[in-house]
Amino acid sequence: MANRDILAIGTSAGGVEALLRLARELPDDLPASVLVTIHLSRLHRSSLDELLTAAGSLPAHFAEEGERLRKRQIYIAPPDKHLLVENDHLHLGSGPRENNSRPSIDVMLRSAAICCAGRTIGVVLTGTLGDGASGLWATRLCGGLTVVQDPRDAAFSEMPQTALDMAHPDHVVSLDVMPRLLSSLAHQPEGETLEAPESLRYEAGVARTGVTSMDEMDRIARRSVLACPDCHGVMWEIDEGELMRYRCHVGHAYTAELMNLALDENLRRALGSAERVLEERVALARKLEQRAEENGHKLMARDWASKVIEYEQEMGVVRAGIRRMESISADEELREQTETEGPKVNGASADAR
């Protein structure tokens, strides 16, 4: 009987250190292929595989299109490519970013859930924002096991906390205990892989090929009143238990929380552009006022002077909005720093707390 031989790990901020700790402790006879997606810049591509290989007994390399999975190997998603698995082969997707990331943790976990969740163990480690929660939800839905690093143990708690709150994983453990747990789970017989919903299959295809269909999105989700922060196209709402996501007709995808952040960023850019345009209008109006004065056009000069006052008032409103957003952001950052000192853990087994 086959075992749970696909170990899919996702991480972000603080992830290199977490992966090195896991690599040091995972046994050389681990009966599983290890897939890793980390939000990694191109600058780190040349070193992460070498670091993980040197850290432990399992060789690591960046995944290549079409290669066959082998046990006791670590496969890393290359920068700017989604990592997918199908029929025991790896594929590199060029589809749109999800949660503003490519590679996306959700894409990797969703892909593993579709093909072989009964053999899959999905893991989310330290990181910011919420990539991974949707993928863990899909893993559980299709029959896989799910593991999350205890947020209190994570260098950055937001990503594991979001996964904990939204996906209700099977196990919540510290990094010290995780290698032993993962090895134990990998030796278990594979579970039943349940039929993946059509929506998951469609989204995996988008991640691999980048091909999308508005008709297909209408069948699997409902249209939203929101526009995509990336391309400003139509977006659809997708419900996944307690998690709500958005995907546009081009393929960009966001969780609701990350959608809010993206809209905030768009608003900041819009306000900055508005401030610049208003400054230019004020400068031009003053120039035209001066020119009218010099040419003896008193009435025209007064008209331009009144426009200067009007534009300055408008600019004051925009600047007040910018200051307000900056103040809110500062307050949120302070609150998040306070909360990370003791995040709440609930809704899962406490295997090693």
VOGU-3710 file (C-alpha; in Angstrom, 3 decimals, decimal comma):
1> manrdilaig> 0,000/0,000/0,000  1,274/3,485/-0,891  2,097/5,953/1,859  1,629/9,695/2,193  4,579/10,439/-0,032  4,070/14,073/-1,086  5,146/16,655/1,472  4,228/20,155/0,206  5,660/23,018/2,276  4,878/26,723/1,853
11> tsaggveall> 6,557/29,650/3,581  7,411/33,319/3,172  9,120/35,798/5,520  11,518/33,956/7,837  11,147/30,888/5,650  14,792/30,284/4,731  15,736/29,801/8,372  12,680/27,598/8,985  13,452/25,420/5,954  17,066/25,016/7,040
21> rlarelpddl> 15,909/23,784/10,447  13,590/21,265/8,825  16,247/20,107/6,362  18,676/19,442/9,209  16,204/17,171/10,989  14,313/15,341/8,244  15,633/11,734/8,056  17,605/10,493/5,066  15,098/7,644/4,600  12,054/9,953/4,441
31> pasvlvtihl> 9,591/8,056/2,200  8,309/11,204/0,501  9,065/13,843/-2,102  9,368/17,305/-0,546  7,921/20,224/-2,539  8,814/23,736/-1,379  7,301/27,053/-2,404  8,825/30,128/-0,818  8,324/33,739/-1,841  11,844/34,138/-3,154
41> srlhrsslde> 13,533/36,839/-5,175  15,625/35,964/-8,199  18,707/36,983/-6,201  18,322/33,932/-3,939  17,857/31,357/-6,696  21,524/30,398/-6,914  21,927/29,608/-3,226  18,809/28,152/-1,585  19,198/24,692/-3,134  22,835/24,580/-2,050
51> lltaagslpa> 21,973/25,742/1,466  19,254/23,112/1,944  21,434/20,346/0,499  24,310/21,281/2,809  22,015/21,553/5,841  20,763/17,969/5,883  20,707/14,580/4,258  18,132/15,244/1,523  19,429/16,731/-1,755  17,618/19,854/-2,933
61> hfaeegerlr> 17,318/21,488/-6,343  15,056/23,893/-8,201  12,279/22,011/-9,943  12,384/21,532/-13,699  9,479/21,210/-16,098  8,306/17,634/-16,542  10,679/15,896/-14,127  9,387/12,845/-12,301  8,971/12,929/-8,556  11,438/10,890/-6,539
71> krqiyiappd> 11,348/10,209/-2,820  14,017/11,621/-0,502  14,394/14,700/-2,733  13,576/18,374/-2,112  12,105/20,267/-5,080  12,014/24,080/-4,865  9,698/26,288/-6,922  11,875/28,517/-9,148  11,354/32,289/-8,872  8,513/33,563/-11,060
81> khllvendhl> 7,101/30,067/-11,723  4,205/28,264/-10,049  5,054/24,724/-8,903  2,416/22,123/-9,809  2,277/18,327/-9,651  0,335/15,996/-11,929  0,634/12,233/-12,417  3,831/12,158/-10,317  5,504/14,753/-12,551  6,288/18,384/-11,793
91> hlgsgprenn> 5,191/21,271/-13,972  6,133/24,955/-13,887  3,199/27,288/-14,429  3,360/30,712/-16,010  -0,159/31,741/-15,034  -1,031/35,009/-13,268  0,117/35,822/-9,750  -1,983/34,705/-6,802  -1,930/36,859/-3,690  0,531/38,963/-5,668
101> srpsidvmlr> 2,992/36,038/-5,728  4,449/33,710/-8,334  5,287/31,111/-7,181  2,175/30,852/-5,052  1,827/28,507/-2,087  -1,892/28,145/-2,751  -1,211/27,011/-6,322  1,209/24,272/-5,201  -1,082/22,957/-2,459  -4,174/23,140/-4,663
111> saaiccagrt> -2,386/21,202/-7,406  -1,261/18,475/-5,003  -4,792/18,252/-3,605  -6,289/17,710/-7,046  -3,896/14,995/-8,164  -3,199/13,066/-5,016  -4,465/14,554/-1,767  -4,727/11,113/-0,171  -0,943/10,988/-0,443  -0,352/14,662/0,395
121> igvvltgtlg> 0,725/16,415/3,586  0,305/20,185/3,239  2,392/22,431/5,493  2,373/26,207/6,100  5,282/27,804/7,963  6,266/31,329/8,977  5,288/34,236/6,756  3,288/37,424/6,344  -0,182/37,862/4,847  -2,307/34,832/3,934
131> dgasglwatr> -0,895/32,767/1,059  -1,369/29,071/1,893  -4,718/29,169/3,697  -6,724/28,465/0,542  -4,319/25,698/-0,479  -4,604/23,992/2,909  -8,383/24,239/2,697  -8,233/22,464/-0,689  -5,868/19,827/0,717  -8,255/18,924/3,521
141> lcggltvvqd> -11,269/19,043/1,195  -9,667/16,465/-1,103  -8,493/14,087/1,636  -4,991/15,280/2,523  -3,442/16,007/5,908  -2,602/19,576/6,951  0,056/20,922/9,299  0,697/24,511/10,414  3,589/25,909/12,392  2,408/27,199/15,751
151> prdaafsemp> 2,113/30,987/15,224  3,710/31,544/18,629  6,778/29,705/17,352  6,955/31,470/13,951  9,299/34,333/13,132  6,317/35,915/11,355  2,983/34,704/12,680  0,466/36,148/10,221  0,586/33,447/7,548  0,346/30,449/9,917
161> qtaldmahpd> -2,295/32,253/11,984  -4,417/32,882/8,883  -4,063/29,247/7,847  -5,009/28,183/11,365  -8,093/30,397/11,482  -9,348/29,714/7,959  -8,264/26,146/7,133  -8,504/24,453/10,572  -5,451/22,199/10,078  -5,065/18,708/11,497
171> hvvsldvmpr> -1,876/19,555/13,412  -0,342/22,719/14,898  3,238/22,236/16,081  6,514/24,038/16,686  9,477/23,687/14,337  11,321/21,619/16,932  8,677/18,910/16,761  7,672/19,222/13,112  10,379/16,987/11,517  9,384/14,068/13,738
181> llsslahqpe> 5,685/14,654/13,049  6,164/14,929/9,273  8,235/11,758/9,173  5,573/9,916/11,158  2,775/11,171/8,888  4,745/10,245/5,758  4,902/6,620/6,941  1,130/6,419/7,246  -0,830/4,635/4,503  -2,297/6,974/1,945
191> getleapesl> -5,840/8,119/2,585  -8,678/8,357/0,126  -8,299/11,125/-2,457  -11,729/12,711/-2,777  -13,028/14,188/-6,020  -11,796/17,768/-6,412  -14,445/20,394/-7,190  -14,501/21,698/-10,739  -13,460/25,137/-9,492  -10,151/23,805/-8,126
201> ryeagvartg> -9,355/22,049/-11,389  -10,081/25,190/-13,362  -7,846/27,325/-11,129  -4,984/24,832/-11,363  -5,242/25,032/-15,132  -5,109/28,826/-15,043  -1,965/28,707/-12,895  -0,273/26,359/-15,343  -1,256/27,890/-18,685  -2,548/31,376/-17,963
211> vtsmdemdri> -5,641/30,625/-20,068  -8,874/31,939/-18,534  -12,555/32,003/-19,452  -15,237/34,424/-18,292  -17,920/31,823/-19,039  -16,117/29,292/-16,829  -15,766/31,826/-14,011  -19,502/32,516/-14,219  -20,128/28,779/-13,692  -17,896/28,340/-10,640
221> arrsvlacpd> -18,221/31,696/-8,869  -20,345/34,824/-8,631  -19,494/38,198/-10,089  -18,293/40,859/-7,690  -18,748/44,620/-7,727  -14,975/44,964/-7,172  -12,377/45,545/-9,880  -9,029/43,749/-10,001  -6,226/45,788/-8,375  -3,810/44,535/-11,072
231> chgvmweide> -5,698/44,828/-14,364  -8,922/46,596/-13,236  -11,020/43,854/-14,841  -14,134/42,093/-13,565  -13,668/39,954/-10,442  -15,549/36,921/-9,139  -16,076/35,893/-5,495  -15,130/32,338/-4,529  -16,257/30,907/-1,178  -14,060/28,280/0,503
241> gelmryrchv> -15,543/27,562/3,903  -14,681/30,548/6,074  -12,285/31,873/3,434  -13,414/34,215/0,657  -11,246/34,809/-2,410  -11,420/36,881/-5,571  -10,257/36,044/-9,099  -10,461/38,260/-12,183  -11,091/37,295/-15,809  -7,349/37,627/-16,509
251> ghaytaelmn> -6,573/35,230/-13,655  -5,177/37,376/-10,833  -6,359/35,975/-7,496  -6,532/37,367/-3,959  -7,878/36,356/-0,598  -10,304/38,941/0,764  -7,684/40,199/3,229  -5,015/40,610/0,559  -7,576/42,176/-1,763  -8,148/44,828/0,900
261> laldenlrra> -4,411/45,530/1,098  -4,131/45,733/-2,682  -7,017/48,209/-2,843  -5,353/50,270/-0,110  -2,174/50,400/-2,171  -4,115/51,439/-5,274  -5,796/54,174/-3,259  -2,424/55,438/-2,038  -1,133/55,559/-5,593  -4,294/57,327/-6,765
271> lgsaervlee> -4,049/59,920/-4,002  -0,376/60,472/-4,793  -1,217/61,000/-8,467  -4,054/63,352/-7,546  -1,724/65,387/-5,316  0,829/65,680/-8,122  -1,798/66,777/-10,671  -3,256/69,359/-8,284  0,213/70,762/-7,573  0,741/71,127/-11,309
281> rvalarkleq> -2,657/72,835/-11,694  -1,783/75,312/-8,941  1,575/76,075/-10,524  0,012/76,559/-13,960  -2,815/78,724/-12,616  -0,291/80,979/-10,826  1,715/81,248/-14,022  -1,382/82,251/-15,998  -2,394/84,722/-13,283  1,050/86,315/-13,474
291> raeenghklm> 0,918/86,439/-17,285  -2,530/88,064/-17,227  -1,303/90,683/-14,720  1,706/91,467/-16,872  -0,502/91,904/-19,941  -2,972/94,163/-18,121  -5,880/91,664/-18,133  -7,147/92,426/-14,619  -10,389/90,439/-14,858  -8,619/87,380/-16,228
301> ardwaskvie> -5,955/87,686/-13,513  -8,633/87,695/-10,789  -10,245/84,645/-12,362  -6,966/82,724/-12,290  -6,298/83,872/-8,716  -9,649/82,389/-7,617  -8,763/79,143/-9,376  -5,454/79,013/-7,458  -7,417/79,189/-4,202  -9,856/76,502/-5,396
311> yeqemgvvra> -7,049/74,135/-6,483  -5,155/74,672/-3,217  -8,281/73,772/-1,245  -8,700/70,599/-3,287  -5,027/69,788/-2,743  -5,519/70,262/1,002  -8,328/67,691/1,012  -6,158/65,146/-0,844  -3,180/65,750/1,461  -5,423/65,288/4,514
321> girrmesisa> -6,542/61,954/3,052  -2,926/60,875/2,557  -2,030/61,804/6,142  -5,082/59,929/7,409  -4,083/56,764/5,542  -0,523/57,034/6,835  -1,829/57,382/10,401  -4,102/54,343/10,028  -1,234/52,279/8,605  1,024/53,241/11,502
331> deelreqtet> -1,684/52,275/14,015  -2,223/48,909/12,281  1,496/48,137/12,276  1,704/48,898/15,999  -1,315/46,697/16,726  0,115/43,823/14,653  3,432/44,043/16,508  1,559/43,832/19,802  -0,564/40,897/18,649  2,415/38,841/17,457
341> egpkvngasa> 3,633/38,600/21,038  0,861/36,129/21,822  -1,338/34,992/18,913  -4,284/32,834/19,754  -4,202/29,181/18,693  -7,510/27,402/18,227  -9,435/24,883/16,206  -6,684/22,253/15,809  -4,810/19,604/17,680  -2,030/20,838/19,945
351> dar> 0,390/18,031/19,264  3,471/19,666/20,656  2,608/22,836/22,453
//
